[in-house]
Amino acid sequence: MMELGLWCGSLNEGSSNRAALDVVARSATRLGVSVSDLGSIAEVPAFVPTQVDEPPPIVAQLRARLEAVDAVIIAAPEYAAGVAGSTKNALDWLVGASTLYRKPVGVLSVGTTGGAFAIEHLVRTISWQGGLVLTTLGIAAPKTKVDGDGRFDDEVTLGELDRFTETLVGACQGTPADRLDRLTAVVSRYDIDPARFGQIR
Ligand SMILES: Cc1cc2nc3c(=O)[nH]c(=O)nc-3n(C[C@H](O)[C@H](O)[C@H](O)COP(=O)(O)O)c2cc1C
């Protein structure tokens, strides 16, 4: 059974990115995919390059959890026109260990204007690490799309989250040509050459 890891890049109580991941988890479960949470990144310390080979235990745990899943969805907020620093910091700890190399990834950002800068930032840094971003989704104005408990109840958004999940799962379960098509569609938007990823398996 396919294993999908969920990475929440918001440390905010009542996070809308977390609420979006809750919808993703339900969609994935309906598709017969096993879902696991990668754990909080709140305690991941600031990146220290000399500690790459002997990282703090929480970083080792994050790497191990990522290595154990077939694909990951990262949902992170946009702060001041970039991805939330805590997520970028945690991603920096993965570079030396090549944890995301060839890992299929879905990138999601929920925020006031739809997270276009956060998504671009994530696609660039994950691609630089050799991760395969196969789909992205930005959700704007989340406060208008949730119920009183912060759960998404807007039908259009629920449909977008379903399709986002289906696209990632479908690409993972499809052929290498399917994955290359998806990857090309995403990275070409940012002038990243799909050839840098080599042969897709
Ligand atoms: C310091 C700060 C900076 C922000 N900068 C942006 C921004 O550049 N673009 C944007 O669309 N939203 C911005 N927002 C709004 C967040 O994207 C929004 O609060 C979002 O819901 C946060 O995700 P969360 O609910 O999962 O924590 C900012 C919020 C904060 C607190």
The ligand as an SDF file (V2000), in Angstrom:
LIG
                    3D

 31 33  0  0  0  0  0  0  0  0999 V2000
    4.1160   37.4700    9.6620 C   0  0  0  0  0  0  0  0  0  0  0  0
    3.0940   37.1170    8.6310 C   0  0  0  0  0  0  0  0  0  0  0  0
    3.3640   37.3740    7.3110 C   0  0  0  0  0  0  0  0  0  0  0  0
    2.4410   37.0220    6.3290 C   0  0  0  0  0  0  0  0  0  0  0  0
    2.7530   37.2310    5.0210 N   0  0  0  0  0  0  0  0  0  0  0  0
    1.8900   36.8170    4.0560 C   0  0  0  0  0  0  0  0  0  0  0  0
    2.2220   36.9490    2.6840 C   0  0  0  0  0  0  0  0  0  0  0  0
    3.2850   37.4100    2.3140 O   0  0  0  0  0  0  0  0  0  0  0  0
    1.3290   36.5100    1.7690 N   0  0  0  0  0  0  0  0  0  0  0  0
    0.1290   35.9550    2.1440 C   0  0  0  0  0  0  0  0  0  0  0  0
   -0.6450   35.5670    1.2790 O   0  0  0  0  0  0  0  0  0  0  0  0
   -0.2170   35.8110    3.4320 N   0  0  0  0  0  0  0  0  0  0  0  0
    0.6310   36.2340    4.3880 C   0  0  0  0  0  0  0  0  0  0  0  0
    0.3020   36.0690    5.7010 N   0  0  0  0  0  0  0  0  0  0  0  0
   -0.9700   35.4540    6.0470 C   0  0  0  0  0  0  0  0  0  0  0  0
   -0.8270   33.9510    6.2380 C   0  0  0  0  0  0  0  0  0  0  0  0
   -0.5340   33.3480    4.9980 O   0  0  0  0  0  0  0  0  0  0  0  0
   -2.1070   33.4050    6.8030 C   0  0  0  0  0  0  0  0  0  0  0  0
   -2.2180   33.8780    8.1170 O   0  0  0  0  0  0  0  0  0  0  0  0
   -2.1800   31.8980    6.7680 C   0  0  0  0  0  0  0  0  0  0  0  0
   -3.4470   31.5010    7.1450 O   0  0  0  0  0  0  0  0  0  0  0  0
   -1.1790   31.2520    7.6700 C   0  0  0  0  0  0  0  0  0  0  0  0
   -1.3120   29.8390    7.5930 O   0  0  0  0  0  0  0  0  0  0  0  0
   -1.7430   28.9980    8.8760 P   0  0  0  0  0  0  0  0  0  0  0  0
   -3.1580   29.3680    9.2290 O   0  0  0  0  0  0  0  0  0  0  0  0
   -1.6240   27.5780    8.4240 O   0  0  0  0  0  0  0  0  0  0  0  0
   -0.7840   29.3250    9.9810 O   0  0  0  0  0  0  0  0  0  0  0  0
    1.2080   36.4240    6.7120 C   0  0  0  0  0  0  0  0  0  0  0  0
    0.9570   36.1680    8.0570 C   0  0  0  0  0  0  0  0  0  0  0  0
    1.8850   36.4930    9.0100 C   0  0  0  0  0  0  0  0  0  0  0  0
    1.5940   36.1650   10.4480 C   0  0  0  0  0  0  0  0  0  0  0  0
  1  2  1  0
  2  3  1  0
  2 30  2  0
  3  4  2  0
  4  5  1  0
  4 28  1  0
  5  6  2  0
  6  7  1  0
  6 13  1  0
  7  8  2  0
  7  9  1  0
  9 10  1  0
 10 11  2  0
 10 12  1  0
 12 13  2  0
 13 14  1  0
 14 15  1  0
 14 28  1  0
 15 16  1  0
 16 17  1  0
 16 18  1  0
 18 19  1  0
 18 20  1  0
 20 21  1  0
 20 22  1  0
 22 23  1  0
 23 24  1  0
 24 25  2  0
 24 26  1  0
 24 27  1  0
 28 29  2  0
 29 30  1  0
 30 31  1  0
M  END
$$$$
